[in-house]
Each structure stands twice: as C-alpha cells, then as structure tokens.
Amino acid sequence: MSIIGWIVFGLIVGVVGKILMPGKDPGGFFATVAIGIIGALFGGMLGRMVGMYGQDDPVGFVMAVIGAILFLWLYRVITRRGDT
C-alpha cells in the first residue's frame, strides 16, 4: 500500500474508532490519522499473535478499528494518571 493509501486508511480507521469510542481524545486531523495508522499496526500485530493473519497478510478493517479503539483506551489510561 502506498503512503497515500496508509493515510487514507488511517483516517477512516481513526474516525470510525473515535465514533465508536466517544470522549476526550487527542483531536485534529493529524492525530486522527496517526491513531488510525497506529491502530492498524497494533491490530495487525494482535491479529498475528492470535493466528488470524500471516506475516504478509493485509490487516482487516475490523482488526484495525479494534486496534485504534485499544490505542484510544490506552491513551486515556495514560493521560488520566497525569491528571490526578
């Protein structure tokens, strides 16, 4: 996938992840794309660890969204500790 493809895929995954997990998250276009791309990578690693994907298989959209949601949750946990 090209760089533009990763950016578009990351944007879509990031937006879907934010819609499914509303709340205070890092905002903005670039943060949404970054969350989506990190979510896709995280979801791919998780899918490979449980045997859903092979080494060179593309990550599925659902696993990418799950990864983005997990990343958003982790972000909230980390930033919540700094607020107390």
PDB file of N, CA, C and O in Angstrom:
ATOM      1  N   MET A   1       0.856  -1.164   0.000  1.00  0.00           N
ATOM      2  CA  MET A   1       0.000   0.000   0.000  1.00  0.00           C
ATOM      3  C   MET A   1       0.910   1.236   0.000  1.00  0.00           C
ATOM      4  O   MET A   1       1.939   1.264   0.674  1.00  0.00           O
ATOM      5  N   SER A   2       0.519   2.228  -0.747  1.00  0.00           N
ATOM      6  CA  SER A   2       1.311   3.453  -0.825  1.00  0.00           C
ATOM      7  C   SER A   2       1.113   4.305   0.428  1.00  0.00           C
ATOM      8  O   SER A   2       0.235   4.039   1.248  1.00  0.00           O
ATOM      9  N   ILE A   3       1.941   5.322   0.553  1.00  0.00           N
ATOM     10  CA  ILE A   3       1.841   6.231   1.698  1.00  0.00           C
ATOM     11  C   ILE A   3       0.466   6.897   1.726  1.00  0.00           C
ATOM     12  O   ILE A   3      -0.153   7.010   2.784  1.00  0.00           O
ATOM     13  N   ILE A   4      -0.005   7.333   0.567  1.00  0.00           N
ATOM     14  CA  ILE A   4      -1.335   7.960   0.492  1.00  0.00           C
ATOM     15  C   ILE A   4      -2.407   6.966   0.921  1.00  0.00           C
ATOM     16  O   ILE A   4      -3.361   7.333   1.609  1.00  0.00           O
ATOM     17  N   GLY A   5      -2.251   5.718   0.519  1.00  0.00           N
ATOM     18  CA  GLY A   5      -3.205   4.688   0.924  1.00  0.00           C
ATOM     19  C   GLY A   5      -3.230   4.481   2.425  1.00  0.00           C
ATOM     20  O   GLY A   5      -4.303   4.341   3.012  1.00  0.00           O
ATOM     21  N   TRP A   6      -2.042   4.461   3.067  1.00  0.00           N
ATOM     22  CA  TRP A   6      -1.972   4.327   4.521  1.00  0.00           C
ATOM     23  C   TRP A   6      -2.621   5.519   5.209  1.00  0.00           C
ATOM     24  O   TRP A   6      -3.304   5.352   6.219  1.00  0.00           O
ATOM     25  N   ILE A   7      -2.415   6.724   4.671  1.00  0.00           N
ATOM     26  CA  ILE A   7      -3.006   7.920   5.272  1.00  0.00           C
ATOM     27  C   ILE A   7      -4.522   7.873   5.174  1.00  0.00           C
ATOM     28  O   ILE A   7      -5.215   8.159   6.150  1.00  0.00           O
ATOM     29  N   VAL A   8      -5.043   7.516   4.008  1.00  0.00           N
ATOM     30  CA  VAL A   8      -6.498   7.436   3.830  1.00  0.00           C
ATOM     31  C   VAL A   8      -7.078   6.334   4.715  1.00  0.00           C
ATOM     32  O   VAL A   8      -8.091   6.541   5.383  1.00  0.00           O
ATOM     33  N   PHE A   9      -6.433   5.155   4.720  1.00  0.00           N
ATOM     34  CA  PHE A   9      -6.887   4.050   5.556  1.00  0.00           C
ATOM     35  C   PHE A   9      -6.840   4.446   7.032  1.00  0.00           C
ATOM     36  O   PHE A   9      -7.773   4.162   7.784  1.00  0.00           O
ATOM     37  N   GLY A  10      -5.752   5.104   7.446  1.00  0.00           N
ATOM     38  CA  GLY A  10      -5.618   5.552   8.826  1.00  0.00           C
ATOM     39  C   GLY A  10      -6.673   6.569   9.202  1.00  0.00           C
ATOM     40  O   GLY A  10      -7.195   6.530  10.316  1.00  0.00           O
ATOM     41  N   LEU A  11      -6.998   7.476   8.300  1.00  0.00           N
ATOM     42  CA  LEU A  11      -8.036   8.465   8.566  1.00  0.00           C
ATOM     43  C   LEU A  11      -9.384   7.789   8.770  1.00  0.00           C
ATOM     44  O   LEU A  11     -10.108   8.110   9.712  1.00  0.00           O
ATOM     45  N   ILE A  12      -9.719   6.860   7.894  1.00  0.00           N
ATOM     46  CA  ILE A  12     -11.007   6.167   8.005  1.00  0.00           C
ATOM     47  C   ILE A  12     -11.071   5.366   9.299  1.00  0.00           C
ATOM     48  O   ILE A  12     -12.065   5.423  10.023  1.00  0.00           O
ATOM     49  N   VAL A  13     -10.003   4.617   9.590  1.00  0.00           N
ATOM     50  CA  VAL A  13      -9.978   3.809  10.814  1.00  0.00           C
ATOM     51  C   VAL A  13     -10.021   4.710  12.052  1.00  0.00           C
ATOM     52  O   VAL A  13     -10.733   4.407  13.009  1.00  0.00           O
ATOM     53  N   GLY A  14      -9.269   5.809  12.040  1.00  0.00           N
ATOM     54  CA  GLY A  14      -9.270   6.732  13.172  1.00  0.00           C
ATOM     55  C   GLY A  14     -10.631   7.351  13.419  1.00  0.00           C
ATOM     56  O   GLY A  14     -11.060   7.467  14.567  1.00  0.00           O
ATOM     57  N   VAL A  15     -11.312   7.748  12.364  1.00  0.00           N
ATOM     58  CA  VAL A  15     -12.648   8.343  12.506  1.00  0.00           C
ATOM     59  C   VAL A  15     -13.634   7.313  13.046  1.00  0.00           C
ATOM     60  O   VAL A  15     -14.416   7.617  13.947  1.00  0.00           O
ATOM     61  N   VAL A  16     -13.603   6.102  12.503  1.00  0.00           N
ATOM     62  CA  VAL A  16     -14.505   5.058  12.989  1.00  0.00           C
ATOM     63  C   VAL A  16     -14.206   4.734  14.453  1.00  0.00           C
ATOM     64  O   VAL A  16     -15.126   4.559  15.252  1.00  0.00           O
ATOM     65  N   GLY A  17     -12.921   4.653  14.802  1.00  0.00           N
ATOM     66  CA  GLY A  17     -12.554   4.395  16.191  1.00  0.00           C
ATOM     67  C   GLY A  17     -13.040   5.478  17.130  1.00  0.00           C
ATOM     68  O   GLY A  17     -13.518   5.181  18.225  1.00  0.00           O
ATOM     69  N   LYS A  18     -12.923   6.744  16.714  1.00  0.00           N
ATOM     70  CA  LYS A  18     -13.401   7.850  17.556  1.00  0.00           C
ATOM     71  C   LYS A  18     -14.924   7.848  17.672  1.00  0.00           C
ATOM     72  O   LYS A  18     -15.465   8.188  18.724  1.00  0.00           O
ATOM     73  N   ILE A  19     -15.612   7.471  16.606  1.00  0.00           N
ATOM     74  CA  ILE A  19     -17.078   7.403  16.656  1.00  0.00           C
ATOM     75  C   ILE A  19     -17.526   6.306  17.610  1.00  0.00           C
ATOM     76  O   ILE A  19     -18.464   6.496  18.384  1.00  0.00           O
ATOM     77  N   LEU A  20     -16.851   5.150  17.554  1.00  0.00           N
ATOM     78  CA  LEU A  20     -17.237   4.026  18.411  1.00  0.00           C
ATOM     79  C   LEU A  20     -16.819   4.219  19.858  1.00  0.00           C
ATOM     80  O   LEU A  20     -17.377   3.580  20.750  1.00  0.00           O
ATOM     81  N   MET A  21     -15.849   5.088  20.107  1.00  0.00           N
ATOM     82  CA  MET A  21     -15.379   5.336  21.475  1.00  0.00           C
ATOM     83  C   MET A  21     -15.344   6.836  21.720  1.00  0.00           C
ATOM     84  O   MET A  21     -14.270   7.438  21.735  1.00  0.00           O
ATOM     85  N   PRO A  22     -16.522   7.450  21.914  1.00  0.00           N
ATOM     86  CA  PRO A  22     -16.551   8.907  22.101  1.00  0.00           C
ATOM     87  C   PRO A  22     -15.927   9.311  23.425  1.00  0.00           C
ATOM     88  O   PRO A  22     -15.809   8.508  24.350  1.00  0.00           O
ATOM     89  N   GLY A  23     -15.538  10.550  23.490  1.00  0.00           N
ATOM     90  CA  GLY A  23     -14.940  11.086  24.702  1.00  0.00           C
ATOM     91  C   GLY A  23     -13.792  12.006  24.356  1.00  0.00           C
ATOM     92  O   GLY A  23     -13.559  12.327  23.191  1.00  0.00           O
ATOM     93  N   LYS A  24     -13.076  12.428  25.390  1.00  0.00           N
ATOM     94  CA  LYS A  24     -11.968  13.353  25.196  1.00  0.00           C
ATOM     95  C   LYS A  24     -10.739  12.587  24.718  1.00  0.00           C
ATOM     96  O   LYS A  24     -10.174  11.781  25.457  1.00  0.00           O
ATOM     97  N   ASP A  25     -10.340  12.839  23.508  1.00  0.00           N
ATOM     98  CA  ASP A  25      -9.201  12.192  22.883  1.00  0.00           C
ATOM     99  C   ASP A  25      -8.360  13.251  22.197  1.00  0.00           C
ATOM    100  O   ASP A  25      -8.797  14.392  22.048  1.00  0.00           O
ATOM    101  N   PRO A  26      -7.159  12.883  21.778  1.00  0.00           N
ATOM    102  CA  PRO A  26      -6.385  13.854  21.012  1.00  0.00           C
ATOM    103  C   PRO A  26      -7.151  14.200  19.746  1.00  0.00           C
ATOM    104  O   PRO A  26      -7.629  13.302  19.054  1.00  0.00           O
ATOM    105  N   GLY A  27      -7.274  15.464  19.436  1.00  0.00           N
ATOM    106  CA  GLY A  27      -8.091  15.872  18.315  1.00  0.00           C
ATOM    107  C   GLY A  27      -7.268  16.293  17.126  1.00  0.00           C
ATOM    108  O   GLY A  27      -6.038  16.244  17.137  1.00  0.00           O
ATOM    109  N   GLY A  28      -7.960  16.695  16.131  1.00  0.00           N
ATOM    110  CA  GLY A  28      -7.319  17.184  14.936  1.00  0.00           C
ATOM    111  C   GLY A  28      -7.135  16.107  13.882  1.00  0.00           C
ATOM    112  O   GLY A  28      -7.179  14.909  14.161  1.00  0.00           O
ATOM    113  N   PHE A  29      -6.928  16.576  12.673  1.00  0.00           N
ATOM    114  CA  PHE A  29      -6.798  15.696  11.514  1.00  0.00           C
ATOM    115  C   PHE A  29      -5.598  14.776  11.638  1.00  0.00           C
ATOM    116  O   PHE A  29      -5.724  13.566  11.446  1.00  0.00           O
ATOM    117  N   PHE A  30      -4.444  15.327  11.955  1.00  0.00           N
ATOM    118  CA  PHE A  30      -3.227  14.527  12.010  1.00  0.00           C
ATOM    119  C   PHE A  30      -3.259  13.520  13.154  1.00  0.00           C
ATOM    120  O   PHE A  30      -2.756  12.405  13.010  1.00  0.00           O
ATOM    121  N   ALA A  31      -3.840  13.897  14.278  1.00  0.00           N
ATOM    122  CA  ALA A  31      -3.963  12.969  15.395  1.00  0.00           C
ATOM    123  C   ALA A  31      -4.899  11.822  15.034  1.00  0.00           C
ATOM    124  O   ALA A  31      -4.636  10.675  15.394  1.00  0.00           O
ATOM    125  N   THR A  32      -5.986  12.116  14.330  1.00  0.00           N
ATOM    126  CA  THR A  32      -6.916  11.074  13.907  1.00  0.00           C
ATOM    127  C   THR A  32      -6.244  10.096  12.957  1.00  0.00           C
ATOM    128  O   THR A  32      -6.413   8.883  13.086  1.00  0.00           O
ATOM    129  N   VAL A  33      -5.479  10.624  11.998  1.00  0.00           N
ATOM    130  CA  VAL A  33      -4.761   9.760  11.058  1.00  0.00           C
ATOM    131  C   VAL A  33      -3.733   8.919  11.810  1.00  0.00           C
ATOM    132  O   VAL A  33      -3.606   7.722  11.553  1.00  0.00           O
ATOM    133  N   ALA A  34      -2.998   9.535  12.737  1.00  0.00           N
ATOM    134  CA  ALA A  34      -1.986   8.807  13.496  1.00  0.00           C
ATOM    135  C   ALA A  34      -2.616   7.699  14.327  1.00  0.00           C
ATOM    136  O   ALA A  34      -2.088   6.589  14.380  1.00  0.00           O
ATOM    137  N   ILE A  35      -3.735   7.990  14.973  1.00  0.00           N
ATOM    138  CA  ILE A  35      -4.425   6.979  15.769  1.00  0.00           C
ATOM    139  C   ILE A  35      -4.880   5.825  14.875  1.00  0.00           C
ATOM    140  O   ILE A  35      -4.764   4.661  15.258  1.00  0.00           O
ATOM    141  N   GLY A  36      -5.386   6.138  13.713  1.00  0.00           N
ATOM    142  CA  GLY A  36      -5.820   5.090  12.776  1.00  0.00           C
ATOM    143  C   GLY A  36      -4.665   4.231  12.290  1.00  0.00           C
ATOM    144  O   GLY A  36      -4.791   3.008  12.231  1.00  0.00           O
ATOM    145  N   ILE A  37      -3.550   4.843  11.945  1.00  0.00           N
ATOM    146  CA  ILE A  37      -2.399   4.083  11.462  1.00  0.00           C
ATOM    147  C   ILE A  37      -1.821   3.233  12.592  1.00  0.00           C
ATOM    148  O   ILE A  37      -1.521   2.056  12.393  1.00  0.00           O
ATOM    149  N   ILE A  38      -1.666   3.823  13.770  1.00  0.00           N
ATOM    150  CA  ILE A  38      -1.164   3.056  14.917  1.00  0.00           C
ATOM    151  C   ILE A  38      -2.141   1.933  15.251  1.00  0.00           C
ATOM    152  O   ILE A  38      -1.726   0.821  15.578  1.00  0.00           O
ATOM    153  N   GLY A  39      -3.434   2.221  15.169  1.00  0.00           N
ATOM    154  CA  GLY A  39      -4.436   1.187  15.418  1.00  0.00           C
ATOM    155  C   GLY A  39      -4.350   0.052  14.422  1.00  0.00           C
ATOM    156  O   GLY A  39      -4.493  -1.112  14.795  1.00  0.00           O
ATOM    157  N   ALA A  40      -4.119   0.373  13.158  1.00  0.00           N
ATOM    158  CA  ALA A  40      -3.976  -0.663  12.141  1.00  0.00           C
ATOM    159  C   ALA A  40      -2.743  -1.512  12.410  1.00  0.00           C
ATOM    160  O   ALA A  40      -2.794  -2.735  12.282  1.00  0.00           O
ATOM    161  N   LEU A  41      -1.640  -0.878  12.779  1.00  0.00           N
ATOM    162  CA  LEU A  41      -0.427  -1.625  13.098  1.00  0.00           C
ATOM    163  C   LEU A  41      -0.624  -2.482  14.347  1.00  0.00           C
ATOM    164  O   LEU A  41      -0.233  -3.649  14.376  1.00  0.00           O
ATOM    165  N   PHE A  42      -1.230  -1.897  15.375  1.00  0.00           N
ATOM    166  CA  PHE A  42      -1.479  -2.615  16.621  1.00  0.00           C
ATOM    167  C   PHE A  42      -2.455  -3.766  16.396  1.00  0.00           C
ATOM    168  O   PHE A  42      -2.248  -4.868  16.904  1.00  0.00           O
ATOM    169  N   GLY A  43      -3.514  -3.510  15.639  1.00  0.00           N
ATOM    170  CA  GLY A  43      -4.481  -4.559  15.323  1.00  0.00           C
ATOM    171  C   GLY A  43      -3.857  -5.670  14.500  1.00  0.00           C
ATOM    172  O   GLY A  43      -4.183  -6.843  14.684  1.00  0.00           O
ATOM    173  N   GLY A  44      -2.961  -5.306  13.594  1.00  0.00           N
ATOM    174  CA  GLY A  44      -2.261  -6.318  12.802  1.00  0.00           C
ATOM    175  C   GLY A  44      -1.357  -7.177  13.656  1.00  0.00           C
ATOM    176  O   GLY A  44      -1.309  -8.396  13.488  1.00  0.00           O
ATOM    177  N   MET A  45      -0.635  -6.544  14.580  1.00  0.00           N
ATOM    178  CA  MET A  45       0.234  -7.317  15.482  1.00  0.00           C
ATOM    179  C   MET A  45      -0.602  -8.247  16.359  1.00  0.00           C
ATOM    180  O   MET A  45      -0.245  -9.407  16.561  1.00  0.00           O
ATOM    181  N   LEU A  46      -1.708  -7.732  16.875  1.00  0.00           N
ATOM    182  CA  LEU A  46      -2.584  -8.536  17.705  1.00  0.00           C
ATOM    183  C   LEU A  46      -3.168  -9.702  16.910  1.00  0.00           C
ATOM    184  O   LEU A  46      -3.240 -10.826  17.407  1.00  0.00           O
ATOM    185  N   GLY A  47      -3.582  -9.430  15.677  1.00  0.00           N
ATOM    186  CA  GLY A  47      -4.119 -10.483  14.820  1.00  0.00           C
ATOM    187  C   GLY A  47      -3.092 -11.546  14.485  1.00  0.00           C
ATOM    188  O   GLY A  47      -3.430 -12.727  14.404  1.00  0.00           O
ATOM    189  N   ARG A  48      -1.831 -11.144  14.287  1.00  0.00           N
ATOM    190  CA  ARG A  48      -0.768 -12.112  14.028  1.00  0.00           C
ATOM    191  C   ARG A  48      -0.468 -12.952  15.265  1.00  0.00           C
ATOM    192  O   ARG A  48      -0.199 -14.149  15.166  1.00  0.00           O
ATOM    193  N   MET A  49      -0.519 -12.303  16.444  1.00  0.00           N
ATOM    194  CA  MET A  49      -0.225 -13.027  17.687  1.00  0.00           C
ATOM    195  C   MET A  49      -1.254 -14.119  17.965  1.00  0.00           C
ATOM    196  O   MET A  49      -0.902 -15.175  18.491  1.00  0.00           O
ATOM    197  N   VAL A  50      -2.515 -13.884  17.622  1.00  0.00           N
ATOM    198  CA  VAL A  50      -3.552 -14.889  17.869  1.00  0.00           C
ATOM    199  C   VAL A  50      -3.769 -15.805  16.672  1.00  0.00           C
ATOM    200  O   VAL A  50      -4.636 -16.678  16.711  1.00  0.00           O
ATOM    201  N   GLY A  51      -2.985 -15.613  15.603  1.00  0.00           N
ATOM    202  CA  GLY A  51      -3.042 -16.513  14.454  1.00  0.00           C
ATOM    203  C   GLY A  51      -4.071 -16.166  13.398  1.00  0.00           C
ATOM    204  O   GLY A  51      -4.377 -17.002  12.547  1.00  0.00           O
ATOM    205  N   MET A  52      -4.618 -14.951  13.425  1.00  0.00           N
ATOM    206  CA  MET A  52      -5.619 -14.557  12.425  1.00  0.00           C
ATOM    207  C   MET A  52      -4.988 -14.183  11.096  1.00  0.00           C
ATOM    208  O   MET A  52      -5.608 -14.351  10.046  1.00  0.00           O
ATOM    209  N   TYR A  53      -3.753 -13.675  11.128  1.00  0.00           N
ATOM    210  CA  TYR A  53      -3.080 -13.214   9.931  1.00  0.00           C
ATOM    211  C   TYR A  53      -1.698 -13.832   9.857  1.00  0.00           C
ATOM    212  O   TYR A  53      -1.079 -14.143  10.874  1.00  0.00           O
ATOM    213  N   GLY A  54      -1.222 -14.004   8.617  1.00  0.00           N
ATOM    214  CA  GLY A  54       0.148 -14.422   8.404  1.00  0.00           C
ATOM    215  C   GLY A  54       1.053 -13.206   8.363  1.00  0.00           C
ATOM    216  O   GLY A  54       0.589 -12.076   8.512  1.00  0.00           O
ATOM    217  N   GLN A  55       2.333 -13.432   8.164  1.00  0.00           N
ATOM    218  CA  GLN A  55       3.314 -12.347   8.179  1.00  0.00           C
ATOM    219  C   GLN A  55       3.033 -11.295   7.115  1.00  0.00           C
ATOM    220  O   GLN A  55       3.146 -10.104   7.406  1.00  0.00           O
ATOM    221  N   ASP A  56       2.673 -11.681   5.903  1.00  0.00           N
ATOM    222  CA  ASP A  56       2.483 -10.725   4.819  1.00  0.00           C
ATOM    223  C   ASP A  56       1.022 -10.471   4.479  1.00  0.00           C
ATOM    224  O   ASP A  56       0.734  -9.847   3.458  1.00  0.00           O
ATOM    225  N   ASP A  57       0.092 -10.938   5.307  1.00  0.00           N
ATOM    226  CA  ASP A  57      -1.328 -10.708   5.054  1.00  0.00           C
ATOM    227  C   ASP A  57      -1.695  -9.275   5.399  1.00  0.00           C
ATOM    228  O   ASP A  57      -1.183  -8.728   6.377  1.00  0.00           O
ATOM    229  N   PRO A  58      -2.578  -8.651   4.610  1.00  0.00           N
ATOM    230  CA  PRO A  58      -3.025  -7.298   4.972  1.00  0.00           C
ATOM    231  C   PRO A  58      -3.951  -7.358   6.178  1.00  0.00           C
ATOM    232  O   PRO A  58      -4.684  -8.327   6.376  1.00  0.00           O
ATOM    233  N   VAL A  59      -3.901  -6.317   6.966  1.00  0.00           N
ATOM    234  CA  VAL A  59      -4.741  -6.245   8.166  1.00  0.00           C
ATOM    235  C   VAL A  59      -6.173  -5.950   7.753  1.00  0.00           C
ATOM    236  O   VAL A  59      -6.415  -5.112   6.884  1.00  0.00           O
ATOM    237  N   GLY A  60      -7.110  -6.629   8.369  1.00  0.00           N
ATOM    238  CA  GLY A  60      -8.510  -6.388   8.098  1.00  0.00           C
ATOM    239  C   GLY A  60      -8.978  -5.091   8.730  1.00  0.00           C
ATOM    240  O   GLY A  60      -8.405  -4.619   9.712  1.00  0.00           O
ATOM    241  N   PHE A  61     -10.018  -4.526   8.158  1.00  0.00           N
ATOM    242  CA  PHE A  61     -10.559  -3.261   8.640  1.00  0.00           C
ATOM    243  C   PHE A  61     -11.025  -3.378  10.086  1.00  0.00           C
ATOM    244  O   PHE A  61     -10.795  -2.471  10.887  1.00  0.00           O
ATOM    245  N   VAL A  62     -11.677  -4.483  10.425  1.00  0.00           N
ATOM    246  CA  VAL A  62     -12.214  -4.662  11.770  1.00  0.00           C
ATOM    247  C   VAL A  62     -11.086  -4.709  12.795  1.00  0.00           C
ATOM    248  O   VAL A  62     -11.185  -4.077  13.847  1.00  0.00           O
ATOM    249  N   MET A  63     -10.016  -5.449  12.505  1.00  0.00           N
ATOM    250  CA  MET A  63      -8.887  -5.512  13.432  1.00  0.00           C
ATOM    251  C   MET A  63      -8.205  -4.157  13.555  1.00  0.00           C
ATOM    252  O   MET A  63      -7.725  -3.800  14.631  1.00  0.00           O
ATOM    253  N   ALA A  64      -8.157  -3.400  12.468  1.00  0.00           N
ATOM    254  CA  ALA A  64      -7.567  -2.062  12.528  1.00  0.00           C
ATOM    255  C   ALA A  64      -8.395  -1.156  13.424  1.00  0.00           C
ATOM    256  O   ALA A  64      -7.837  -0.384  14.204  1.00  0.00           O
ATOM    257  N   VAL A  65      -9.716  -1.235  13.328  1.00  0.00           N
ATOM    258  CA  VAL A  65     -10.587  -0.428  14.187  1.00  0.00           C
ATOM    259  C   VAL A  65     -10.456  -0.872  15.639  1.00  0.00           C
ATOM    260  O   VAL A  65     -10.408  -0.033  16.539  1.00  0.00           O
ATOM    261  N   ILE A  66     -10.399  -2.173  15.878  1.00  0.00           N
ATOM    262  CA  ILE A  66     -10.205  -2.670  17.244  1.00  0.00           C
ATOM    263  C   ILE A  66      -8.874  -2.162  17.797  1.00  0.00           C
ATOM    264  O   ILE A  66      -8.793  -1.757  18.956  1.00  0.00           O
ATOM    265  N   GLY A  67      -7.846  -2.184  16.974  1.00  0.00           N
ATOM    266  CA  GLY A  67      -6.555  -1.658  17.395  1.00  0.00           C
ATOM    267  C   GLY A  67      -6.624  -0.173  17.718  1.00  0.00           C
ATOM    268  O   GLY A  67      -6.026   0.272  18.698  1.00  0.00           O
ATOM    269  N   ALA A  68      -7.345   0.602  16.909  1.00  0.00           N
ATOM    270  CA  ALA A  68      -7.495   2.039  17.163  1.00  0.00           C
ATOM    271  C   ALA A  68      -8.258   2.282  18.463  1.00  0.00           C
ATOM    272  O   ALA A  68      -7.909   3.185  19.224  1.00  0.00           O
ATOM    273  N   ILE A  69      -9.287   1.491  18.724  1.00  0.00           N
ATOM    274  CA  ILE A  69     -10.050   1.637  19.960  1.00  0.00           C
ATOM    275  C   ILE A  69      -9.171   1.288  21.162  1.00  0.00           C
ATOM    276  O   ILE A  69      -9.205   1.982  22.178  1.00  0.00           O
ATOM    277  N   LEU A  70      -8.392   0.226  21.051  1.00  0.00           N
ATOM    278  CA  LEU A  70      -7.483  -0.136  22.145  1.00  0.00           C
ATOM    279  C   LEU A  70      -6.434   0.948  22.370  1.00  0.00           C
ATOM    280  O   LEU A  70      -6.081   1.246  23.511  1.00  0.00           O
ATOM    281  N   PHE A  71      -5.936   1.536  21.287  1.00  0.00           N
ATOM    282  CA  PHE A  71      -4.960   2.613  21.412  1.00  0.00           C
ATOM    283  C   PHE A  71      -5.588   3.834  22.081  1.00  0.00           C
ATOM    284  O   PHE A  71      -4.957   4.462  22.932  1.00  0.00           O
ATOM    285  N   LEU A  72      -6.819   4.177  21.707  1.00  0.00           N
ATOM    286  CA  LEU A  72      -7.514   5.292  22.350  1.00  0.00           C
ATOM    287  C   LEU A  72      -7.720   5.021  23.836  1.00  0.00           C
ATOM    288  O   LEU A  72      -7.542   5.922  24.656  1.00  0.00           O
ATOM    289  N   TRP A  73      -8.091   3.801  24.194  1.00  0.00           N
ATOM    290  CA  TRP A  73      -8.280   3.433  25.584  1.00  0.00           C
ATOM    291  C   TRP A  73      -6.967   3.559  26.351  1.00  0.00           C
ATOM    292  O   TRP A  73      -6.936   4.104  27.454  1.00  0.00           O
ATOM    293  N   LEU A  74      -5.890   3.055  25.769  1.00  0.00           N
ATOM    294  CA  LEU A  74      -4.578   3.142  26.395  1.00  0.00           C
ATOM    295  C   LEU A  74      -4.163   4.598  26.579  1.00  0.00           C
ATOM    296  O   LEU A  74      -3.606   4.954  27.618  1.00  0.00           O
ATOM    297  N   TYR A  75      -4.426   5.432  25.595  1.00  0.00           N
ATOM    298  CA  TYR A  75      -4.127   6.859  25.698  1.00  0.00           C
ATOM    299  C   TYR A  75      -4.880   7.489  26.867  1.00  0.00           C
ATOM    300  O   TYR A  75      -4.316   8.274  27.630  1.00  0.00           O
ATOM    301  N   ARG A  76      -6.143   7.142  26.998  1.00  0.00           N
ATOM    302  CA  ARG A  76      -6.943   7.689  28.096  1.00  0.00           C
ATOM    303  C   ARG A  76      -6.418   7.233  29.449  1.00  0.00           C
ATOM    304  O   ARG A  76      -6.378   8.020  30.395  1.00  0.00           O
ATOM    305  N   VAL A  77      -6.016   5.970  29.553  1.00  0.00           N
ATOM    306  CA  VAL A  77      -5.485   5.453  30.815  1.00  0.00           C
ATOM    307  C   VAL A  77      -4.203   6.188  31.180  1.00  0.00           C
ATOM    308  O   VAL A  77      -4.023   6.576  32.334  1.00  0.00           O
ATOM    309  N   ILE A  78      -3.321   6.381  30.226  1.00  0.00           N
ATOM    310  CA  ILE A  78      -2.041   7.048  30.488  1.00  0.00           C
ATOM    311  C   ILE A  78      -2.256   8.512  30.862  1.00  0.00           C
ATOM    312  O   ILE A  78      -1.647   8.997  31.814  1.00  0.00           O
ATOM    313  N   THR A  79      -3.106   9.216  30.134  1.00  0.00           N
ATOM    314  CA  THR A  79      -3.305  10.639  30.408  1.00  0.00           C
ATOM    315  C   THR A  79      -4.133  10.856  31.679  1.00  0.00           C
ATOM    316  O   THR A  79      -4.006  11.904  32.312  1.00  0.00           O
ATOM    317  N   ARG A  80      -4.958   9.916  32.060  1.00  0.00           N
ATOM    318  CA  ARG A  80      -5.751  10.053  33.281  1.00  0.00           C
ATOM    319  C   ARG A  80      -4.853  10.033  34.506  1.00  0.00           C
ATOM    320  O   ARG A  80      -5.123  10.740  35.476  1.00  0.00           O
ATOM    321  N   ARG A  81      -3.796   9.243  34.482  1.00  0.00           N
ATOM    322  CA  ARG A  81      -2.879   9.172  35.620  1.00  0.00           C
ATOM    323  C   ARG A  81      -2.176  10.503  35.834  1.00  0.00           C
ATOM    324  O   ARG A  81      -1.872  10.862  36.971  1.00  0.00           O
ATOM    325  N   GLY A  82      -1.916  11.236  34.769  1.00  0.00           N
ATOM    326  CA  GLY A  82      -1.252  12.524  34.900  1.00  0.00           C
ATOM    327  C   GLY A  82      -2.165  13.601  35.466  1.00  0.00           C
ATOM    328  O   GLY A  82      -1.671  14.603  35.983  1.00  0.00           O
ATOM    329  N   ASP A  83      -3.490  13.425  35.383  1.00  0.00           N
ATOM    330  CA  ASP A  83      -4.434  14.419  35.865  1.00  0.00           C
ATOM    331  C   ASP A  83      -4.654  14.345  37.369  1.00  0.00           C
ATOM    332  O   ASP A  83      -5.113  15.322  37.961  1.00  0.00           O
ATOM    333  N   THR A  84      -4.344  13.226  38.003  1.00  0.00           N
ATOM    334  CA  THR A  84      -4.627  13.100  39.433  1.00  0.00           C
ATOM    335  C   THR A  84      -3.561  13.697  40.289  1.00  0.00           C
ATOM    336  O   THR A  84      -3.663  13.664  41.516  1.00  0.00           O
TER     337      THR A  84
END
